[in-house]
Amino acid sequence: ITVSVSGTGGVTSSPLLYGLMFEDINNSGDGGLYAELIKNRGFQGDSLTAASLSPWTAVGGATLTLQSTSPLSSALPQSVNVKGKANTAIGISNPGYWGIEVKPQTYTGSFYVMGSYSGLFTANLQAASGGKVYAQANITSESKKGSWTKHTFTLKPPSAAPDTNNVFSLSFTPTSSSQTLNFNLISLFPPTYNNRPNGMRPDLMNALKDLNPSFLRLPGGNNLEGGSSGNEWKWEKTLGDLTERPGRTGDWGYYNTDGIGIIEYLLWCQDLDVEPVLGVFAGMNLNGDLVPESSLQTYVQDSLNELEFLMGSASTTYGKKRIALGYPEPFPIKYVEVGNEDNLNNGLASYNSYRFAMFHNAIIEKYPDMKIIASTTEWKPQIGNSIGDAHEYNTPDIFASEFHKFDKVTKEHMTLVGEYAAVQANLRTNTSTDWDAPFVDHPWWIGAVSEAIYELGAERNSDRVIGLSYAPLLQNMDSHQWHPDLISFNADTSKTTLSTSYERIKLFSNNRFTAVLPMTSSAAFGPAYYVAGINDDTDMYIFKAAVYNTTSEVPFTLSFPGTTEGRTARLTLLTAPGGAYAMNTFGGPNAVDTNVSTITASGSGFSFSLPQWSIAVLTTGRR
Ligand code: AHR
């Protein structure tokens, strides 16, 4: 194939193009990115069932009772009462979120206690079996009857534990069997990304940073919507001290602590230098419960309050609240998405008749420059400059066939691709997702190559496709509801596994176009798909390609303006020696080979061949 790239014309690329989508699914927040190590720290419940003691267990033969007569706060009404024998060390023990990693680093802990006690508490990290103690802290207490006292401590293991089969224990020694104590909000954090208190797991944040993302769509996904009326994600309940956060019944089968609250989401955006795409509840829950038009204004006002909270000055009600929480600088929001997948669950009629317009008009009236994103591509009528959101979970063959899908996107109906993933084997040709067919465990190479073609189709239309975010982003291998996912992890940070799709997004996202350039080609697209552009910031021409389903290598002769003999280019080629169905299984080796070479042009251009199932990026300096 002879391809000649033009130096002029073309379209400006969206600066957002590659981004992240996050919701708490697969214990990706609690037990995942959120670095808290203690599961059910506030006795809100371990699963979706009501408050419970699980997974806490007794130490020293203690009797543990869930009690609610003396709440720590209205948000955390339950606590554990610990009772045992006189002059015996008794307490509670927690196995973390399917294990606790012990490394030679500083762990920061805290707990609240109520009851009369003058003595020492012992906090430690120890092996779940055998009792080997890796780190211990003694905390002096003069806690009083009838009031809650907060204690803090640090644990500094001198060496690492061999595995994550460890527990955290907190114990005390009563002087009589009637000396009982209540405990709540027992928390333990390892070091966090950028050392933020109440922060994020560094290994996962580093993996996200390496993707060079430009936006973060949050906080859902389904998890924004709530399973039924009243269970939607509520920004105001995620604020402030952890004692003030009640958490909520998440949409994915487990309780959410809301430790990652709206402020933590925005700090995460700052830490990764990405644009927030803020989802607001649009009046429809996942089960189809619908807020009627006559009551929707309350929710519209709530989204305005949220924006005022994030961006308002000290003279506004909610801006003042943010400042009082210690955040004097506003968190600028440029993109608001109204709901999630409102085309589903019979939601489209109400979305199009009143829900989208009510949110859109109210937000635009107050923030005329705000970009409002509808949660579907089927939103009507098109109001103002609103943008749609296309979600697609499909087969590799269908993704590979969609190189031209975004050619149809118009300037009047621009779109975000807020979720996409090749999830199923090529067993059908109908284009809609078959939710009953099995999904693959991890992104496999054939899917990754097909997603590349889909992304290239978006890139060549990236004046109208504003961004792409693969979903779901993360899965905890000990508790997941959805696969495939971009990154897999468990309590052992050394096992974090980046998928084949991750490898491709990283390559494409780190080689951004500022503008797509026109090109002429001697062949039609397929089995090779490609797009060319320029990055004005780095002064580089960039050519991206993917090859799907061929029997022989595809030879290219590629020229850019000013190509002369001797010009050099860098070619990065991703292949999977294990073949189309190779995947990065959890903790296993990387199935993707990255080969970087320098190639030198002849007078007619750069000559190279791309093999079956490959993804490539070629860069050369502008002349
Ligand atoms: O990404 C998983 C789910 O898929 C999202 O929560 C939802 O928006 C979509 O249906």
Residues whose N, C-alpha, C, O or C-beta is under 5 A from the ligand:
A	BS01	AHR	G221 N222 N223 E341 A471 P472
